[in-house]
Amino acid sequence: MSKQAMREEAERLIRETMAKKALVIKQGNTRIEAICGKCGAPNRVQAEKGATRVKYVCKQCGDKQVTL
């Protein structure tokens, strides 16, 4: 089975499942991996649906920042 055939089969199965209402796709919160601009520590920040910039406080140094 070629890649194109597998892609078409997957799309067909998804369309059939969505038509039966057995599969519901929801958009939820996003997790952003942010790096602190002051100390360089990694921070994991939750962003609401549709939000592009999220305010957070660094876990290591406590500096208040905004994600990009």
N, C-alpha and C positions, 0 to 999 in steps of 0.2 A: 504494500500500500504506500503510495507516494505521500509526501508531506501535504500537497494540495488536496488530495483525496481525504486525508485525515482531518484537515482544517474544515473542509466542507461538511464532513460527517459530524464534527463537533458543533459547528454552527447549526446544523439541522436538528441535532438533539437538544440544543439549548432553546431553539425556537419552539420545538414541540413541547418541551417542559414548561416554558413560560406561557404557552397557549392553554395548557391544562391548569394553570395557576398553582402548580405544585412547587414552583420555585419563585421566591420573592427576593428581589435584590434591593437592599437598603444602603443608603450612604450614611456612614457613621462618622465618629470622631477620627482625627488623624493624629498620629504620633510623629513628632519631629525630633530628630537627633540634632541638637544644637551644641555648638562648641562655644565656650565662654571666651569673649573677646579680651578679658583681663588676664585670666590664669590658664586658659586652654583646656579646662576640664570638660568632659562630655556631659551633656544634660539631656534628659528625655522629657519632652514637653508635650502635653495633650492640647490639640487645637480643635475647636468646634468646627462643625461642618460649614464651609464657606469662608472661614477666617484665613487671611493670608499672613498677618503679623500677630504674634502672641507675646504678651509680656510675661517674663519669668524672672526668678531669682536664682543665681548660680548656687549649686549645692556646696561647692568648695569655699568660695570667697564671699558669697552673699551679695554680689554685685547685681543690681537691677538692670535687666536688659530686655531687648525686643528681638524676636526671631525675624529672619528674612524670608 
